[in-house]
């Protein structure tokens, strides 16, 4: 068989046939629209899964993981949001697609603008989502703000400082203060907090005179003793699954919306893949999401 895009093998007769002789259901898998949607969705899933996995590993000693996770999650949210906008437009315009200007110039990397558009879509169709109907809780607003600002320029905050450019917000500091610290107070039990404090004090007593620590915290403060460093490590470990969970809530919101748009698109006979299957791992209850640390496919 030569070109897979133009020919296929009939398994029953082992005869190579032109692609235009494929059954309709099989043939549409090769359409350009279907393939573009499929590749975009698969790529988006992979970067979101990678970003969430890395987000569970970050701490003051692994600051690079903040940037890899923020890059992946912000990019993934932007792309799934734009898939939703394209579908919505196509449903309302007989299968046509929006202009590049709408997606690139009017929205760009602005996750908050995408979220605003999503609320309009939900209202227009009167969708009832399975999990969150909106992302108005302050913790989601902070996460979206940090990731949106990161995508629009805060990722260069250190370089901007060095070259005396307009100083950007420090995304790691913002996340630590506005997300992790809030989740630590809100979701971690008092017993766990007491244990972290006790363990860090013991580490300081036992290793304080034997070890040297030289690190910077997420907020830029010097960490030069075992007790403080141990405490910060304990806090990061305790909040890791909740940090992932709340970011997953935002992803699940978009997956939920995409599923509803998918069904509307099927009613219009639009040529699209089954997005629900591609993003299935994100469409689960909190009890399941909290048990996972890795979301990438093996």
Secondary structure, DSSP 8 states (H G I E B T S, - for coil): ---TTTEEEETTTTEEEEGGGS-HHHHGGGSHHHHHHHHHHHHHHHHHHHHHHHHTT--TT-HHHHHHHHHHHHHHHHHHHHHHHHHHHHHHTTT----HHIIIIIITT-HHHHHHHHHHHHHHHT---SS-S---SHHHHHHHHHHHHHHHTGGGHHHHHHTT------HHHHHIIIIIHHHHHHHS-HHHHHHHHHHHHHHHHHHTTT----EE-TTS-EE-SHHHHHHHHHHHHHHHHHHHHHHHHHHHHHHHHHHHHHHHHHHTT-----HHHHTGGGSS-HHHHTT-S--S--
